[in-house]
Amino acid sequence: MTNPPPDWHVLAATVEYPTDLLIDGGWVPGEHRSDVVSPIDGRVITDVAYADAASVDRAVASARRAFEDRRWSGMAPADRKDVLIRWSHLVNEHAEQLAVLTSLEMGKPAREAQAIDVRACHRTLRWYGEAIDKVLDEMPSVPDSSWALIEREPAGVVGAITPWNFPLTLETWKVAPALAVGCSVVLKPAELSPLTALYVARLGLEAGLPDGVLNVVNGSGAVAGAALAGHMDVDVITFTGSTATGRAIMAAAAQSNMKRPYLELGGKGANIVFPDADLDKAAAATAWAVTYNAGQMCTAGSRLIVHESIKDEVVGKVLEAMAALQPNDPLRHDAPLGAIASARQLETIHSIVTEGLAEGGHLLMGGEPVLTESGGSYYPPTVVEGLNPHSLLAQKEVFGPVLSVLTFATDDEAIAIGNATPYGLASAIWTNDLNRARRASKGLRMGTVWVNCFEEGDLTVPFGGVKQSGFGSDKSLHALEKFTNLKTTWIELS
């Protein structure tokens, strides 16, 4: 017998959470505070402490002390594993609180946040905890008169700057592997979603993270983010967010101490549908791929690239599927779609749609904000056809539930259109011809290509892109490489 769903409205009114900075194991009020506004109804939830450059300095210094005295990096890997796994269990125990905070902060349906985001946070902490004492150093074959050791050492202090669209998931994708290998971390969560980061960090302290090993500095990108990216005592900076901010972080890394930057940036994903595909499955996945999380995904399938002979049939099926995916109060258990994360993001989405229509696109669905009487930020699934592959809507990352419809005549043209953006993060191919699938997959310049599915994968496979989608991978054992240095020790035997 399954338990009834929680009353998310009641939980939203009663959930408790930290609102200060976390520095050196203590909660610090910061120099000033800033409101957290819920996109559900536009009301102020609370205010949180904001870090200035001096607060970031203190957090980095705390992380450096913790690293240098080896209170964490000097622990046996099995002991670090125990802490991460205890932490993962605490996340599970607090799943409802974390889910409702996610909903309050960025508008995702609380039901989905519990089923997907909290689950991803739990699994990521557990997976890296389980992995770390199974990653081995190397002893290559050398002449008998010598020994050679190749060791992976923790890089030091890691700065992590994370976005608001999947706060729980993306924070732990960075924090968990960095901590697993023995680094200390200073996390700067997005301005829109600090509460989940602070809540998870508090659970980390409860699980046994030593003071200073994880610090959280809420604040603006222009102040706290810039201070972290340009800090002379941060060894690695990892970031997920916009391409423009990624460029600024890369420049700051180069101009400071040449810290290693790892950037996961924007995307303009495609669903490429060939005539021999399962059209029902392709259309359903296309509708989901651009509306899940209200389209606020760097992997969103925001371009439907469909063979001209089946365009009308596929688009009709997509419109039918999207009609059932309308936004509503994300604290309702049956909300198929939640809010856009902020009024500013809502305005951005609508302005891009308006510009795209002015270029000659034909609106098939949506195109105007909805539920405006709520005071919140809601945008419906929107479909535009008649676009040129190089038009604004077909090129720009909208970060909203907006689908551009493009057509092709040949396989080569489909691949060319798929590649014809500055991004190279993820796209999907729909075909029942294995040879075609392989040719198209090889032809697409993407970090991930899905075949007859969308957004599938797990922690065993890397996530990252090419071109202006950035470089460096989250997830999998490859993520550990970002946070370690290789050291060779050569021993000449007598």
ZITA-V539960 format. One record per backbone hydrogen bond with DSSP energy under -0.5 kcal/mol. CO is the residue of the C=O (numbers start at 1). NH is the residue of the N-H. Records with the same first field share a line. If there is no record, write none. Layout:
CO: NH + NH
//
This chain:
6: 8
7: 11
8: 12
9: 13
10: 14
11: 14 + 15
19: 49
21: 23 + 28
22: 216
23: 26
26: 23 + 28
28: 21
32: 50
34: 48
35: 37
36: 45 + 46
38: 41 + 42
39: 377
43: 38 + 45
46: 36
48: 34
50: 31 + 32
52: 56
53: 57
54: 58
55: 59
56: 60
57: 61
58: 62
59: 63
60: 64
61: 65
62: 66
63: 67
64: 68
65: 69
66: 71 + 72
67: 70
70: 74
72: 75
76: 79 + 80
77: 81
78: 82
79: 83
80: 84
81: 85
82: 86
83: 87
84: 88
85: 89
86: 90
87: 91
88: 92
89: 93
90: 94
92: 95
94: 98
95: 99
96: 100
97: 101
98: 102
99: 103
100: 104
101: 105
102: 106 + 108
103: 107
107: 339
109: 113
110: 114
111: 115
112: 116 + 117
113: 118
114: 119
116: 120
117: 121
118: 122
119: 123
120: 124
121: 125
122: 126
123: 127
124: 128
125: 129
126: 130
127: 131
128: 132
129: 133
131: 134
132: 135
134: 136
138: 150
143: 146
145: 493
147: 491
149: 151 + 489
150: 138
151: 153 + 487
153: 485
156: 158 + 184
157: 235 + 236
158: 160 + 186
159: 238
160: 162 + 188
161: 240
164: 167
166: 170
167: 171
168: 172
169: 173
170: 174
171: 174 + 175
172: 176
174: 178
175: 179
176: 180
177: 181
178: 183
179: 182
184: 158
185: 187 + 215
186: 160
187: 189 + 217
188: 162
190: 193
193: 197
194: 198
195: 199
196: 200
197: 201
198: 202
199: 203
200: 204
201: 205
202: 206
203: 207
204: 208 + 209
205: 208
210: 213
213: 185
215: 187
216: 22 + 218
218: 51
220: 224 + 225
221: 226
223: 227
224: 228
225: 229
226: 230
228: 231
231: 234
235: 260
236: 159
237: 262
238: 161
239: 264
242: 246
243: 247
244: 248
245: 249
246: 250
247: 251
248: 252
249: 253
250: 254
251: 255
252: 256
253: 258 + 259
260: 237
262: 239
263: 265 + 471
264: 241
269: 303
270: 272 + 428
271: 273 + 305
272: 274 + 430
273: 307
274: 277
277: 279
278: 282
279: 283
280: 284
281: 285
282: 286
283: 287
284: 288
285: 289
286: 290
287: 291
288: 291 + 292
289: 301
291: 294
292: 295
293: 296
295: 297
297: 300
300: 269 + 302
302: 404
303: 271 + 305
304: 306 + 406
305: 273
306: 408
307: 310 + 311
308: 311
310: 314
311: 315
312: 316
313: 317
314: 318
315: 319
316: 320
317: 321
318: 322
319: 323
320: 324
321: 324
322: 325
326: 337
329: 332
330: 110
332: 335
337: 328
342: 346
343: 347
344: 348
345: 349
346: 350
347: 351
348: 352
349: 353
350: 354
351: 355
352: 356
353: 357
354: 358
355: 359
356: 361
357: 360
361: 363
362: 385
365: 383
368: 380
370: 378
371: 374 + 376
372: 375
376: 378
377: 340
378: 370
382: 403
383: 364 + 365
384: 405
385: 362
388: 391
391: 395
392: 395 + 396
396: 398
400: 402
401: 382
403: 384
404: 304 + 406
405: 387
406: 306
408: 308
410: 414
411: 415
412: 416
413: 417
414: 418
415: 419
416: 420
417: 420
419: 421
422: 468
424: 447 + 466
425: 447 + 448
427: 450
428: 272
429: 431 + 452
430: 274
432: 434
433: 437
434: 438
435: 439
436: 440
437: 441
438: 442
439: 443
440: 444
444: 446
448: 427
450: 429 + 452
458: 461
459: 476
463: 474
466: 424 + 469
467: 470
468: 266
469: 265
471: 263
474: 463
475: 479
476: 479
477: 480
478: 481
479: 482 + 483
480: 483
481: 484
483: 155
485: 153
487: 151 + 489
488: 490
489: 149 + 491
490: 492
491: 147 + 493
//
